Amino acid sequence: MRRAFSKRQKKILALISGNMCQKCNLNLNKDFHGDHIQPYSKGGKTTLINGQALCSTCNLKKGVSR
């Protein structure tokens, strides 16, 4: 199973989120992250249902706070 979201999946996640980070609501730039809601390391699948679009800052903060 793939760990990273594909380019197509990331485009869809951005569309679903309205091109906004789903944590801080800032506009996403081209370097946004496709993030697993349930972490991959804990069995989360790389699917759109388990994905969200986050800016790199929010995604990196999320990793630190776990």
N, C-alpha and C positions, 0 to 999 in steps of 0.2 A: 504494500500500500504506500502511496506517495505521502510524504510529509508536507511538502510545499503545495500551495494552491497553484493551479495552472494560470496562465495569463488570461484565459477565457473566464475561469472562475473569479479571478480578481476583478475583471471588468464587470461581471454580474454583481459581485459584492458592492462595488462602488455605485452601480446603478441603484441597487436596493437601498443603499444608505443615503441616496440623494447627493452623492459625492462629498459627504461629510463624515468626519471621524465619528464613530459611534460612541466614543467616550467623552470627547471635549467639544464636539460639534464644529470644529474648524474645517475649512475646505481641505479636501485631500489634495496632495500634490502627487506627482508621478511616482514618487518613492514610497507611497503608502504600503502598509503591510496587510496581507490577508491573515487574520488571526483565528485560531481555533478557540471557540467558546469553551468547550470541554477540551483541556489540553491533550495534545497528541500523546504526550508521555503517560497520560492516564487513560488511554484507550479511545480518545476522541478521534473521530474519522475526519478525513479531509474532504468534506462535503459542504455544499452551500448551506444546508440546514445548520451545520456546526461552525459556520464561518461568519466573520464580521470584518468590516473594513475599519482599520485604525491608522491614525497617523503614526509615524515611526516613534515619536516621543511617547505617546500613550502606550504603545505596544511594549516598548522597552521598559517603561515604568511598571507595567503589569508583571513582567518577568521578575523584577526585583522584589515586588511586594508579596510574592507567593511564599 
